[in-house]
Amino acid sequence: MSEVASPTGLTAVEEVAGGDQTLIVSSRLMMGANTTLQLSFLFTFLYLRANNFGGMWHPSGVSAPPEVLALVSLLIPIVALLALWAVSRAIARGTANMNGLLWLALAFVVFTGAVRILMMYQFGWDLQNGTYIDISTVWYGVMLAEFIIVGLWVMSLVMGHVRGTAPITAMQARAVVEQWSYITVVSFAVYALVEFVT
């Protein structure tokens, strides 16, 4: 292994054989762990709904999330996913100059986080108004955290590529697209459950 100097003064290790495969496997293991977390939330949601302790699952006057903002917060990750997919395809084809596409993908990734934060503030929910509100707020918060974590990953990849210190590999782009696809699909499922299974 040889070391490459970086502008920060830190050193980065060049690619080691099999490193990209390890990234893909660990990314998929993370999706498996995330599936366990999401299924735990699903069980909790359905269990508490079925028991309806003292009528406090969904008291009167408690409404579902605002539909327009919720739909916007679901569509923006799809646009980000399309941009990330386009980046992945460009890297696989060996396109040399794709900085504009990278910045577009990063912009929609950041916009996804911003809109989801705004959506959480627009709920107008009081956490003492029933278990529907409690579990939904926590679940949406976890989804927001997942979008932010993958967004930070995208940002680190884009910055390394744009600066020329760590060009994005095809496997890195593929892993990011898989993670973003996963949390986008899960966010649709969570929204449908919270909106229609009350």
C-alpha positions in Angstrom: 0.0 0.0 0.0 1.3 3.4 -0.9 0.2 6.7 0.6 -1.0 9.7 -1.2 -0.7 13.2 0.2 -3.9 15.3 0.7 -4.3 19.0 0.9 -5.3 18.6 4.6 -2.0 17.2 5.5 -3.5 13.8 6.3 -2.6 10.8 4.3 -5.0 8.6 2.4 -4.3 5.0 1.5 -4.7 4.1 -2.1 -7.2 1.5 -3.2 -6.6 -2.0 -2.0 -7.8 -5.0 -4.0 -11.3 -5.9 -3.0 -12.0 -2.7 -1.1 -14.9 -1.7 -3.3 -16.5 -5.2 -2.8 -16.1 -4.7 0.9 -17.9 -1.4 0.6 -20.8 -2.9 -1.3 -21.1 -5.8 1.2 -21.0 -3.5 4.2 -23.5 -1.1 2.6 -25.9 -4.0 2.1 -25.3 -5.2 5.7 -26.3 -1.7 6.8 -29.5 -2.0 4.8 -30.2 -5.3 6.5 -29.7 -3.8 9.9 -31.9 -0.9 8.8 -34.6 -3.3 7.8 -34.6 -4.8 11.3 -35.1 -1.3 12.7 -37.9 -0.4 10.3 -39.7 -3.7 11.0 -39.4 -2.9 14.7 -41.1 0.4 14.1 -43.8 -1.3 12.0 -44.5 -3.9 14.8 -44.7 -1.1 17.4 -47.0 1.0 15.2 -49.4 -1.9 14.5 -49.2 -3.3 18.1 -50.0 0.0 19.7 -52.8 0.7 17.1 -54.3 -2.7 17.8 -54.3 -2.3 21.5 -55.5 1.4 21.6 -54.8 1.7 25.3 -57.6 3.9 26.8 -58.5 5.3 23.4 -55.2 7.2 23.3 -54.0 5.8 20.0 -55.5 8.5 17.9 -57.6 11.0 20.0 -60.1 13.2 18.3 -58.6 16.4 16.9 -55.3 14.8 15.9 -54.8 14.9 12.1 -52.3 13.2 9.8 -49.3 15.1 8.4 -50.0 17.9 6.0 -50.5 16.2 2.6 -49.0 18.7 0.2 -45.8 19.1 2.2 -45.5 15.4 2.8 -45.9 14.7 -0.9 -43.2 17.3 -1.8 -40.9 15.7 0.8 -41.5 12.3 -0.9 -40.9 13.6 -4.5 -37.7 15.5 -3.8 -35.8 12.3 -2.8 -36.9 10.7 -6.1 -35.4 13.6 -8.0 -32.2 13.2 -5.9 -32.3 9.5 -6.6 -32.5 10.2 -10.4 -29.6 12.6 -10.1 -27.5 10.0 -8.1 -28.4 7.3 -10.6 -27.3 9.6 -13.4 -24.0 10.2 -11.6 -23.6 6.4 -11.1 -24.2 5.8 -14.9 -21.7 8.6 -15.8 -19.0 7.1 -13.6 -19.7 3.6 -15.1 -19.3 5.0 -18.6 -16.1 6.8 -17.6 -17.4 10.4 -18.2 -14.6 12.7 -17.3 -16.3 16.0 -16.5 -19.5 15.5 -14.4 -19.0 18.1 -11.7 -22.3 19.8 -12.7 -24.2 16.6 -12.3 -22.5 16.0 -8.9 -23.5 19.4 -7.7 -27.1 18.9 -8.9 -27.3 15.6 -7.0 -25.8 17.1 -3.9 -28.2 20.0 -4.1 -31.2 17.7 -4.2 -29.8 15.6 -1.4 -29.4 18.7 0.8 -32.9 19.9 -0.3 -34.3 16.6 0.8 -33.0 17.0 4.3 -34.2 20.6 4.5 -37.7 19.8 3.3 -38.1 16.9 5.7 -37.0 19.1 8.6 -39.5 21.7 7.5 -42.2 19.0 7.3 -41.5 17.8 10.9 -41.9 21.4 12.1 -45.2 21.7 10.2 -46.9 18.8 11.9 -48.1 20.9 14.8 -48.2 17.7 16.9 -47.9 17.7 20.7 -46.2 14.6 21.8 -48.7 14.2 24.6 -51.6 13.7 22.2 -51.6 10.0 21.8 -49.3 7.1 20.8 -50.1 7.7 17.1 -48.3 11.0 17.4 -45.4 9.6 19.4 -44.5 6.7 17.2 -45.1 8.7 14.0 -42.8 11.5 15.2 -40.0 9.1 16.2 -40.3 7.2 13.0 -40.2 10.3 10.9 -37.2 11.5 12.9 -35.3 8.2 12.2 -36.1 8.6 8.5 -34.8 12.2 8.6 -31.6 11.0 10.4 -31.1 8.4 7.7 -31.5 10.9 4.9 -29.0 13.2 6.6 -26.5 10.4 7.2 -26.6 9.3 3.5 -26.6 13.0 2.5 -23.3 13.5 4.4 -21.9 10.5 2.7 -22.9 11.9 -0.7 -21.4 15.3 0.3 -18.0 13.7 1.3 -17.9 11.8 -2.0 -18.8 14.9 -4.1 -16.2 17.1 -2.3 -13.5 14.5 -2.7 -14.3 14.1 -6.4 -14.5 17.8 -7.1 -11.3 18.6 -5.3 -9.6 15.7 -7.1 -8.4 14.1 -3.9 -10.6 11.0 -4.0 -12.5 10.4 -7.3 -15.7 8.5 -6.9 -15.5 4.9 -8.0 -18.3 3.0 -9.7 -18.8 0.9 -6.6 -19.1 3.9 -4.3 -21.7 5.5 -6.6 -23.6 2.2 -6.7 -23.6 1.9 -2.9 -24.9 5.4 -2.5 -27.6 4.8 -5.0 -28.7 1.6 -3.3 -28.8 3.3 0.1 -30.7 6.3 -1.2 -33.1 4.0 -3.0 -33.7 2.0 0.1 -34.5 4.9 2.4 -36.7 6.6 -0.3 -38.8 3.4 -0.7 -39.0 3.1 3.1 -40.0 6.7 3.5 -42.9 6.1 1.0 -44.0 3.1 3.0 -43.8 5.0 6.3 -45.8 7.9 4.9 -48.5 5.6 3.5 -48.8 3.8 6.9 -48.9 7.0 8.9 -51.3 8.7 6.5 -53.8 5.9 5.8 -53.5 3.4 8.8 -54.7 5.7 11.6 
